[in-house]
Amino acid sequence: MVETILQHMSDALSQGENVKISGFGTFLLRDKGERIGRNPKTGVEVPITPRRVMTFRASQMLKDRITD
């Protein structure tokens, strides 16, 4: 059952949809633009290509349970 739920979530995210689990949190997709980054070891500037990233935002209920 867990695998089925995760598959549905993955499918929705791959289609560009955000996934909200009530009382737990939201998985959000964000498009990041191209930018200049720096290699911390050498200090050389390199371009970072645009990409889509997934972030997680915990619900207030989850935050309250974790901090108590």
C-alpha positions in Angstrom: 0.0 0.0 0.0 2.9 2.4 0.8 4.5 1.7 -2.5 1.2 2.5 -4.3 0.9 5.8 -2.5 4.5 6.7 -3.3 4.0 5.8 -6.9 0.9 8.1 -7.1 2.9 10.9 -5.5 5.8 10.4 -7.9 3.5 10.4 -10.9 1.8 13.7 -9.7 5.1 15.4 -9.1 6.5 14.3 -12.5 3.4 15.9 -14.1 4.2 19.2 -12.4 1.6 18.9 -9.6 2.3 19.7 -6.0 1.4 17.0 -3.4 -0.3 17.9 -0.1 -0.7 15.4 2.7 -3.0 16.9 5.3 -1.5 17.2 8.7 2.0 16.2 7.4 3.1 18.7 4.8 3.4 19.7 1.1 5.9 18.6 -1.6 6.4 21.6 -3.8 8.0 21.9 -7.2 10.1 25.0 -8.0 11.8 26.0 -11.2 15.2 27.6 -10.5 16.8 29.8 -13.1 20.3 29.8 -14.4 22.8 31.4 -12.2 26.5 31.7 -11.5 28.0 29.5 -8.8 31.5 29.2 -7.4 33.6 26.1 -6.8 34.4 26.4 -3.1 37.7 24.6 -3.5 39.1 26.6 -6.4 37.0 29.7 -6.4 36.3 29.4 -10.1 32.9 30.7 -11.2 30.8 28.2 -13.1 27.3 28.5 -14.6 24.6 26.4 -13.0 21.9 25.3 -15.4 18.2 25.9 -14.9 16.4 23.0 -13.2 13.3 21.9 -11.4 13.7 21.1 -7.7 11.4 19.5 -5.2 11.0 21.0 -1.7 9.1 19.9 1.4 7.2 22.3 3.6 6.0 20.7 6.9 2.5 21.5 8.1 2.1 23.4 11.3 0.7 20.3 13.0 3.9 18.3 12.2 6.0 21.2 13.4 4.1 21.3 16.7 4.5 17.6 17.2 8.3 17.7 16.5 9.1 20.6 18.8 7.1 19.5 21.8 
